[in-house]
């Protein structure tokens, strides 16, 4: 009987953790400036900034990183061509 209660307790804790993670990932707090906040769509990209050089890079959890390029074809640099936050 004790094993059944312990199992139910473990499953309950796991469910609460998963619900919490889902809530955090789908809240406005977790959105960054690569996401579309008005339509609540995520880019699934992470934005990385090298604060030594100011260069920015984009990446996902399954790939490497690539330079973030602006409309003129230059790498985005927070020191020379800052992007305005929306």
Biopython code that builds the backbone (N, CA, C, O; Angstrom):
import numpy as np
from Bio.PDB.StructureBuilder import StructureBuilder

atoms = [
    (1, "UNK", "N", (0.814, -1.198, 0.000)),
    (1, "UNK", "CA", (0.000, 0.000, 0.000)),
    (1, "UNK", "C", (0.861, 1.267, 0.000)),
    (1, "UNK", "O", (0.534, 2.253, -0.660)),
    (2, "UNK", "N", (1.972, 1.222, 0.756)),
    (2, "UNK", "CA", (2.863, 2.392, 0.823)),
    (2, "UNK", "C", (3.490, 2.682, -0.537)),
    (2, "UNK", "O", (3.695, 3.843, -0.892)),
    (3, "UNK", "N", (3.797, 1.623, -1.305)),
    (3, "UNK", "CA", (4.382, 1.810, -2.633)),
    (3, "UNK", "C", (3.382, 2.466, -3.584)),
    (3, "UNK", "O", (3.764, 3.284, -4.421)),
    (4, "UNK", "N", (2.129, 2.116, -3.460)),
    (4, "UNK", "CA", (1.097, 2.714, -4.312)),
    (4, "UNK", "C", (0.955, 4.205, -3.998)),
    (4, "UNK", "O", (0.871, 5.030, -4.908)),
    (5, "UNK", "N", (0.930, 4.543, -2.712)),
    (5, "UNK", "CA", (0.813, 5.950, -2.310)),
    (5, "UNK", "C", (2.038, 6.736, -2.771)),
    (5, "UNK", "O", (1.912, 7.861, -3.256)),
    (6, "UNK", "N", (3.238, 6.133, -2.618)),
    (6, "UNK", "CA", (4.460, 6.801, -3.073)),
    (6, "UNK", "C", (4.434, 7.003, -4.581)),
    (6, "UNK", "O", (4.860, 8.050, -5.069)),
    (7, "UNK", "N", (3.940, 6.020, -5.327)),
    (7, "UNK", "CA", (3.837, 6.141, -6.786)),
    (7, "UNK", "C", (2.881, 7.239, -7.206)),
    (7, "UNK", "O", (3.168, 8.023, -8.111)),
    (8, "UNK", "N", (1.730, 7.284, -6.530)),
    (8, "UNK", "CA", (0.748, 8.335, -6.830)),
    (8, "UNK", "C", (1.328, 9.711, -6.518)),
    (8, "UNK", "O", (1.117, 10.660, -7.274)),
    (9, "UNK", "N", (2.046, 9.821, -5.425)),
    (9, "UNK", "CA", (2.671, 11.086, -5.061)),
    (9, "UNK", "C", (3.712, 11.508, -6.093)),
    (9, "UNK", "O", (3.779, 12.682, -6.460)),
    (10, "UNK", "N", (4.530, 10.555, -6.569)),
    (10, "UNK", "CA", (5.545, 10.872, -7.590)),
    (10, "UNK", "C", (4.891, 11.347, -8.882)),
    (10, "UNK", "O", (5.336, 12.322, -9.488)),
    (11, "UNK", "N", (3.836, 10.657, -9.299)),
    (11, "UNK", "CA", (3.139, 11.047, -10.530)),
    (11, "UNK", "C", (2.515, 12.430, -10.359)),
    (11, "UNK", "O", (2.558, 13.241, -11.284)),
    (12, "UNK", "N", (1.944, 12.707, -9.206)),
    (12, "UNK", "CA", (1.338, 14.017, -8.951)),
    (12, "UNK", "C", (2.377, 15.135, -9.026)),
    (12, "UNK", "O", (2.127, 16.185, -9.618)),
    (13, "UNK", "N", (3.538, 14.904, -8.426)),
    (13, "UNK", "CA", (4.610, 15.903, -8.466)),
    (13, "UNK", "C", (5.078, 16.098, -9.897)),
    (13, "UNK", "O", (5.285, 17.234, -10.324)),
    (14, "UNK", "N", (5.249, 15.012, -10.653)),
    (14, "UNK", "CA", (5.683, 15.112, -12.048)),
    (14, "UNK", "C", (4.681, 15.913, -12.879)),
    (14, "UNK", "O", (5.072, 16.757, -13.685)),
    (15, "UNK", "N", (3.407, 15.651, -12.683)),
    (15, "UNK", "CA", (2.371, 16.392, -13.418)),
    (15, "UNK", "C", (2.426, 17.875, -13.078)),
    (15, "UNK", "O", (2.322, 18.715, -13.971)),
    (16, "UNK", "N", (2.585, 18.205, -11.812)),
    (16, "UNK", "CA", (2.678, 19.613, -11.416)),
    (16, "UNK", "C", (3.901, 20.287, -12.027)),
    (16, "UNK", "O", (3.820, 21.437, -12.460)),
    (17, "UNK", "N", (5.024, 19.590, -12.068)),
    (17, "UNK", "CA", (6.232, 20.145, -12.672)),
    (17, "UNK", "C", (6.017, 20.390, -14.163)),
    (17, "UNK", "O", (6.379, 21.449, -14.676)),
    (18, "UNK", "N", (5.432, 19.422, -14.857)),
    (18, "UNK", "CA", (5.190, 19.585, -16.293)),
    (18, "UNK", "C", (4.216, 20.719, -16.579)),
    (18, "UNK", "O", (4.411, 21.473, -17.533)),
    (19, "UNK", "N", (3.183, 20.850, -15.777)),
    (19, "UNK", "CA", (2.232, 21.961, -15.943)),
    (19, "UNK", "C", (2.926, 23.293, -15.713)),
    (19, "UNK", "O", (2.675, 24.259, -16.433)),
    (20, "UNK", "N", (3.801, 23.350, -14.710)),
    (20, "UNK", "CA", (4.539, 24.589, -14.433)),
    (20, "UNK", "C", (5.454, 24.953, -15.584)),
    (20, "UNK", "O", (5.509, 26.115, -15.988)),
    (21, "UNK", "N", (6.177, 23.972, -16.123)),
    (21, "UNK", "CA", (7.080, 24.228, -17.250)),
    (21, "UNK", "C", (6.280, 24.703, -18.457)),
    (21, "UNK", "O", (6.679, 25.655, -19.127)),
    (22, "UNK", "N", (5.162, 24.052, -18.739)),
    (22, "UNK", "CA", (4.314, 24.457, -19.862)),
    (22, "UNK", "C", (3.834, 25.897, -19.673)),
    (22, "UNK", "O", (3.856, 26.691, -20.614)),
    (23, "UNK", "N", (3.406, 26.227, -18.469)),
    (23, "UNK", "CA", (2.915, 27.582, -18.191)),
    (23, "UNK", "C", (3.988, 28.636, -18.371)),
    (23, "UNK", "O", (3.725, 29.704, -18.925)),
    (24, "UNK", "N", (5.190, 28.350, -17.911)),
    (24, "UNK", "CA", (6.295, 29.309, -18.057)),
    (24, "UNK", "C", (6.655, 29.468, -19.521)),
    (24, "UNK", "O", (6.866, 30.590, -19.980)),
    (25, "UNK", "N", (6.732, 28.373, -20.264)),
    (25, "UNK", "CA", (7.112, 28.447, -21.673)),
    (25, "UNK", "C", (6.058, 29.127, -22.534)),
    (25, "UNK", "O", (6.387, 29.650, -23.599)),
    (26, "UNK", "N", (4.817, 29.136, -22.109)),
    (26, "UNK", "CA", (3.747, 29.724, -22.912)),
    (26, "UNK", "C", (3.206, 31.025, -22.331)),
    (26, "UNK", "O", (2.140, 31.496, -22.727)),
    (27, "UNK", "N", (3.936, 31.592, -21.406)),
    (27, "UNK", "CA", (3.530, 32.880, -20.862)),
    (27, "UNK", "C", (4.277, 33.991, -21.594)),
    (27, "UNK", "O", (5.257, 33.729, -22.292)),
    (28, "UNK", "N", (3.824, 35.212, -21.438)),
    (28, "UNK", "CA", (4.483, 36.347, -22.085)),
    (28, "UNK", "C", (5.883, 36.579, -21.532)),
    (28, "UNK", "O", (6.714, 37.200, -22.195)),
    (29, "UNK", "N", (6.154, 36.089, -20.324)),
    (29, "UNK", "CA", (7.473, 36.277, -19.726)),
    (29, "UNK", "C", (8.543, 35.593, -20.565)),
    (29, "UNK", "O", (9.648, 36.116, -20.708)),
    (30, "UNK", "N", (8.226, 34.436, -21.116)),
    (30, "UNK", "CA", (9.216, 33.647, -21.837)),
    (30, "UNK", "C", (9.425, 34.100, -23.289)),
    (30, "UNK", "O", (10.300, 33.570, -23.973)),
    (31, "UNK", "N", (8.650, 35.057, -23.761)),
    (31, "UNK", "CA", (8.823, 35.528, -25.133)),
    (31, "UNK", "C", (10.058, 36.420, -25.210)),
    (31, "UNK", "O", (10.344, 37.177, -24.283)),
    (32, "UNK", "N", (10.788, 36.325, -26.322)),
    (32, "UNK", "CA", (11.911, 37.228, -26.530)),
    (32, "UNK", "C", (11.672, 38.045, -27.794)),
    (32, "UNK", "O", (10.604, 37.948, -28.398)),
    (33, "UNK", "N", (12.648, 38.843, -28.197)),
    (33, "UNK", "CA", (12.411, 39.741, -29.330)),
    (33, "UNK", "C", (12.515, 39.050, -30.690)),
    (33, "UNK", "O", (12.435, 39.720, -31.720)),
    (34, "UNK", "N", (12.691, 37.724, -30.719)),
    (34, "UNK", "CA", (12.610, 36.996, -31.988)),
    (34, "UNK", "C", (11.232, 36.371, -32.172)),
    (34, "UNK", "O", (10.976, 35.749, -33.203)),
    (35, "UNK", "N", (10.330, 36.523, -31.187)),
    (35, "UNK", "CA", (8.995, 35.947, -31.238)),
    (35, "UNK", "C", (7.970, 36.989, -31.670)),
    (35, "UNK", "O", (8.208, 38.191, -31.556)),
    (36, "UNK", "N", (6.834, 36.522, -32.164)),
    (36, "UNK", "CA", (5.721, 37.388, -32.534)),
    (36, "UNK", "C", (4.748, 37.412, -31.362)),
    (36, "UNK", "O", (3.923, 36.511, -31.217)),
    (37, "UNK", "N", (4.844, 38.432, -30.536)),
    (37, "UNK", "CA", (4.027, 38.504, -29.318)),
    (37, "UNK", "C", (2.556, 38.758, -29.606)),
    (37, "UNK", "O", (1.697, 38.262, -28.877)),
    (38, "UNK", "N", (2.242, 39.522, -30.656)),
    (38, "UNK", "CA", (0.845, 39.851, -30.916)),
    (38, "UNK", "C", (0.053, 38.622, -31.353)),
    (38, "UNK", "O", (-1.111, 38.477, -30.978)),
    (39, "UNK", "N", (0.663, 37.735, -32.137)),
    (39, "UNK", "CA", (-0.014, 36.514, -32.574)),
    (39, "UNK", "C", (0.349, 35.317, -31.706)),
    (39, "UNK", "O", (-0.089, 34.198, -31.972)),
    (40, "UNK", "N", (1.158, 35.553, -30.655)),
    (40, "UNK", "CA", (1.593, 34.518, -29.716)),
    (40, "UNK", "C", (2.246, 33.334, -30.434)),
    (40, "UNK", "O", (1.930, 32.174, -30.169)),
    (41, "UNK", "N", (3.166, 33.658, -31.351)),
    (41, "UNK", "CA", (3.908, 32.626, -32.075)),
    (41, "UNK", "C", (5.376, 32.727, -31.707)),
    (41, "UNK", "O", (5.949, 33.816, -31.671)),
    (42, "UNK", "N", (5.971, 31.593, -31.436)),
    (42, "UNK", "CA", (7.380, 31.547, -31.053)),
    (42, "UNK", "C", (8.245, 31.218, -32.261)),
    (42, "UNK", "O", (7.845, 30.452, -33.139)),
    (43, "UNK", "N", (9.413, 31.797, -32.292)),
    (43, "UNK", "CA", (10.349, 31.513, -33.366)),
    (43, "UNK", "C", (11.153, 30.252, -33.087)),
    (43, "UNK", "O", (11.743, 29.675, -34.000)),
    (44, "UNK", "N", (11.178, 29.823, -31.829)),
    (44, "UNK", "CA", (12.007, 28.703, -31.372)),
    (44, "UNK", "C", (13.491, 28.980, -31.579)),
    (44, "UNK", "O", (14.300, 28.058, -31.686)),
    (45, "UNK", "N", (13.830, 30.249, -31.633)),
    (45, "UNK", "CA", (15.218, 30.670, -31.740)),
    (45, "UNK", "C", (15.665, 31.272, -30.420)),
    (45, "UNK", "O", (14.869, 31.827, -29.662)),
    (46, "UNK", "N", (16.950, 31.147, -30.168)),
    (46, "UNK", "CA", (17.546, 31.829, -29.021)),
    (46, "UNK", "C", (18.463, 32.907, -29.564)),
    (46, "UNK", "O", (19.181, 32.692, -30.541)),
    (47, "UNK", "N", (18.436, 34.051, -28.936)),
    (47, "UNK", "CA", (19.270, 35.171, -29.341)),
    (47, "UNK", "C", (20.466, 35.244, -28.400)),
    (47, "UNK", "O", (20.304, 35.350, -27.184)),
    (48, "UNK", "N", (21.661, 35.187, -28.965)),
    (48, "UNK", "CA", (22.893, 35.255, -28.178)),
    (48, "UNK", "C", (23.643, 36.527, -28.546)),
    (48, "UNK", "O", (23.726, 36.888, -29.720)),
    (49, "UNK", "N", (24.187, 37.201, -27.549)),
    (49, "UNK", "CA", (24.974, 38.407, -27.779)),
    (49, "UNK", "C", (26.354, 38.219, -27.173)),
    (49, "UNK", "O", (26.489, 37.869, -26.000)),
    (50, "UNK", "N", (27.370, 38.456, -27.981)),
    (50, "UNK", "CA", (28.742, 38.471, -27.484)),
    (50, "UNK", "C", (29.006, 39.897, -27.031)),
    (50, "UNK", "O", (29.209, 40.789, -27.855)),
    (51, "UNK", "N", (29.004, 40.112, -25.729)),
    (51, "UNK", "CA", (29.128, 41.477, -25.222)),
    (51, "UNK", "C", (30.535, 42.031, -25.363)),
    (51, "UNK", "O", (30.744, 43.230, -25.181)),
    (52, "UNK", "N", (31.506, 41.182, -25.683)),
    (52, "UNK", "CA", (32.848, 41.682, -25.966)),
    (52, "UNK", "C", (32.909, 42.388, -27.311)),
    (52, "UNK", "O", (33.532, 43.441, -27.448)),
    (53, "UNK", "N", (32.245, 41.784, -28.315)),
    (53, "UNK", "CA", (32.257, 42.359, -29.664)),
    (53, "UNK", "C", (30.962, 43.082, -30.003)),
    (53, "UNK", "O", (30.952, 43.959, -30.866)),
    (54, "UNK", "N", (29.858, 42.721, -29.327)),
    (54, "UNK", "CA", (28.554, 43.293, -29.638)),
    (54, "UNK", "C", (27.816, 42.536, -30.720)),
    (54, "UNK", "O", (26.673, 42.875, -31.028)),
    (55, "UNK", "N", (28.433, 41.517, -31.311)),
    (55, "UNK", "CA", (27.788, 40.747, -32.374)),
    (55, "UNK", "C", (26.704, 39.845, -31.805)),
    (55, "UNK", "O", (26.826, 39.311, -30.703)),
    (56, "UNK", "N", (25.624, 39.689, -32.598)),
    (56, "UNK", "CA", (24.527, 38.829, -32.181)),
    (56, "UNK", "C", (24.444, 37.601, -33.079)),
    (56, "UNK", "O", (24.797, 37.637, -34.258)),
    (57, "UNK", "N", (23.960, 36.504, -32.475)),
    (57, "UNK", "CA", (23.845, 35.225, -33.166)),
    (57, "UNK", "C", (22.496, 34.614, -32.839)),
    (57, "UNK", "O", (21.929, 34.874, -31.778)),
    (58, "UNK", "N", (21.975, 33.790, -33.764)),
    (58, "UNK", "CA", (20.733, 33.057, -33.549)),
    (58, "UNK", "C", (21.054, 31.576, -33.477)),
    (58, "UNK", "O", (21.962, 31.094, -34.153)),
    (59, "UNK", "N", (20.308, 30.859, -32.657)),
    (59, "UNK", "CA", (20.509, 29.426, -32.539)),
    (59, "UNK", "C", (19.264, 28.743, -32.014)),
    (59, "UNK", "O", (18.355, 29.392, -31.496)),
    (60, "UNK", "N", (19.231, 27.420, -32.153)),
    (60, "UNK", "CA", (18.167, 26.604, -31.578)),
    (60, "UNK", "C", (18.813, 25.572, -30.676)),
    (60, "UNK", "O", (20.034, 25.418, -30.677)),
    (61, "UNK", "N", (18.006, 24.870, -29.911)),
    (61, "UNK", "CA", (18.556, 23.914, -28.961)),
    (61, "UNK", "C", (19.149, 22.699, -29.657)),
    (61, "UNK", "O", (19.893, 21.954, -29.018)),
    (62, "UNK", "N", (18.855, 22.455, -30.952)),
    (62, "UNK", "CA", (19.400, 21.286, -31.642)),
    (62, "UNK", "C", (20.455, 21.641, -32.683)),
    (62, "UNK", "O", (21.003, 20.748, -33.329)),
    (63, "UNK", "N", (20.747, 22.911, -32.856)),
    (63, "UNK", "CA", (21.723, 23.297, -33.880)),
    (63, "UNK", "C", (22.772, 24.211, -33.280)),
    (63, "UNK", "O", (22.719, 24.560, -32.100)),
    (64, "UNK", "N", (23.715, 24.587, -34.104)),
    (64, "UNK", "CA", (24.715, 25.560, -33.675)),
    (64, "UNK", "C", (24.165, 26.967, -33.775)),
    (64, "UNK", "O", (22.953, 27.167, -33.851)),
    (65, "UNK", "N", (25.052, 27.932, -33.775)),
    (65, "UNK", "CA", (24.616, 29.319, -33.895)),
    (65, "UNK", "C", (25.059, 29.874, -35.242)),
    (65, "UNK", "O", (26.043, 29.416, -35.824)),
    (66, "UNK", "N", (24.318, 30.869, -35.728)),
    (66, "UNK", "CA", (24.661, 31.565, -36.970)),
    (66, "UNK", "C", (24.589, 33.057, -36.698)),
    (66, "UNK", "O", (23.840, 33.490, -35.822)),
    (67, "UNK", "N", (25.359, 33.851, -37.437)),
    (67, "UNK", "CA", (25.304, 35.305, -37.240)),
    (67, "UNK", "C", (23.911, 35.853, -37.558)),
    (67, "UNK", "O", (23.262, 35.404, -38.502)),
    (68, "UNK", "N", (23.464, 36.811, -36.775)),
    (68, "UNK", "CA", (22.196, 37.500, -37.041)),
    (68, "UNK", "C", (22.480, 38.623, -38.026)),
    (68, "UNK", "O", (23.323, 39.486, -37.779)),
    (69, "UNK", "N", (21.767, 38.598, -39.144)),
    (69, "UNK", "CA", (22.017, 39.526, -40.253)),
    (69, "UNK", "C", (20.862, 40.516, -40.353)),
    (69, "UNK", "O", (19.698, 40.132, -40.238)),
    (70, "UNK", "N", (21.188, 41.800, -40.569)),
    (70, "UNK", "CA", (20.132, 42.807, -40.732)),
    (70, "UNK", "C", (19.698, 42.889, -42.189)),
    (70, "UNK", "O", (20.189, 42.131, -43.025)),
    (71, "UNK", "N", (18.789, 43.794, -42.498)),
    (71, "UNK", "CA", (18.220, 43.915, -43.845)),
    (71, "UNK", "C", (19.260, 44.281, -44.889)),
    (71, "UNK", "O", (19.090, 43.957, -46.065)),
    (72, "UNK", "N", (20.346, 44.957, -44.482)),
    (72, "UNK", "CA", (21.373, 45.340, -45.447)),
    (72, "UNK", "C", (22.447, 44.268, -45.624)),
    (72, "UNK", "O", (23.394, 44.464, -46.386)),
    (73, "UNK", "N", (22.311, 43.146, -44.935)),
    (73, "UNK", "CA", (23.261, 42.048, -45.090)),
    (73, "UNK", "C", (24.443, 42.095, -44.136)),
    (73, "UNK", "O", (25.368, 41.293, -44.261)),
    (74, "UNK", "N", (24.426, 43.019, -43.189)),
    (74, "UNK", "CA", (25.513, 43.120, -42.213)),
    (74, "UNK", "C", (25.119, 42.413, -40.925)),
    (74, "UNK", "O", (23.943, 42.337, -40.571)),
    (75, "UNK", "N", (26.142, 41.890, -40.223)),
    (75, "UNK", "CA", (25.856, 41.241, -38.959)),
    (75, "UNK", "C", (25.387, 42.273, -37.936)),
    (75, "UNK", "O", (25.966, 43.352, -37.810)),
    (76, "UNK", "N", (24.317, 41.918, -37.205)),
    (76, "UNK", "CA", (23.776, 42.818, -36.189)),
    (76, "UNK", "C", (24.786, 42.951, -35.062)),
    (76, "UNK", "O", (25.282, 41.961, -34.524)),
    (77, "UNK", "N", (25.078, 44.197, -34.721)),
    (77, "UNK", "CA", (26.012, 44.515, -33.650)),
    (77, "UNK", "C", (25.353, 45.549, -32.761)),
    (77, "UNK", "O", (24.960, 46.615, -33.235)),
    (78, "UNK", "N", (25.227, 45.249, -31.475)),
    (78, "UNK", "CA", (24.502, 46.152, -30.577)),
    (78, "UNK", "C", (25.228, 47.465, -30.346)),
    (78, "UNK", "O", (24.626, 48.420, -29.856)),
    (79, "UNK", "N", (26.500, 47.533, -30.686)),
    (79, "UNK", "CA", (27.242, 48.767, -30.485)),
    (79, "UNK", "C", (27.206, 49.674, -31.706)),
    (79, "UNK", "O", (27.234, 50.895, -31.559)),
    (80, "UNK", "N", (27.143, 49.101, -32.922)),
    (80, "UNK", "CA", (27.179, 49.928, -34.109)),
    (80, "UNK", "C", (25.826, 50.118, -34.790)),
    (80, "UNK", "O", (25.611, 51.137, -35.445)),
    (81, "UNK", "N", (24.897, 49.146, -34.647)),
    (81, "UNK", "CA", (23.590, 49.290, -35.258)),
    (81, "UNK", "C", (22.542, 48.649, -34.356)),
    (81, "UNK", "O", (22.017, 47.581, -34.674)),
    (82, "UNK", "N", (22.234, 49.300, -33.226)),
    (82, "UNK", "CA", (21.297, 48.698, -32.275)),
    (82, "UNK", "C", (19.894, 48.557, -32.847)),
    (82, "UNK", "O", (19.433, 49.407, -33.608)),
    (83, "UNK", "N", (19.224, 47.477, -32.475)),
    (83, "UNK", "CA", (17.844, 47.224, -32.894)),
    (83, "UNK", "C", (16.926, 47.758, -31.796)),
    (83, "UNK", "O", (17.150, 47.513, -30.610)),
    (84, "UNK", "N", (15.902, 48.483, -32.204)),
    (84, "UNK", "CA", (14.960, 49.038, -31.233)),
    (84, "UNK", "C", (14.053, 47.940, -30.700)),
    (84, "UNK", "O", (13.537, 47.131, -31.471)),
    (85, "UNK", "N", (13.855, 47.906, -29.378)),
    (85, "UNK", "CA", (12.925, 46.951, -28.770)),
    (85, "UNK", "C", (11.504, 47.396, -29.076)),
    (85, "UNK", "O", (11.212, 48.592, -29.103)),
    (86, "UNK", "N", (10.624, 46.435, -29.307)),
    (86, "UNK", "CA", (9.209, 46.746, -29.581)),
    (86, "UNK", "C", (8.427, 46.749, -28.316)),
    (86, "UNK", "O", (7.219, 46.988, -28.338)),
]
sb = StructureBuilder()
sb.init_structure("model")
sb.init_model(0)
sb.init_chain("A")
sb.init_seg("    ")
for serial, (resi, resn, name, xyz) in enumerate(atoms, 1):
    if name == "N":
        sb.init_residue(resn, " ", resi, " ")
    sb.init_atom(name, np.array(xyz, "f"), 0.0, 1.0, " ", f" {name:<3s}", serial, name[0])
structure = sb.get_structure()
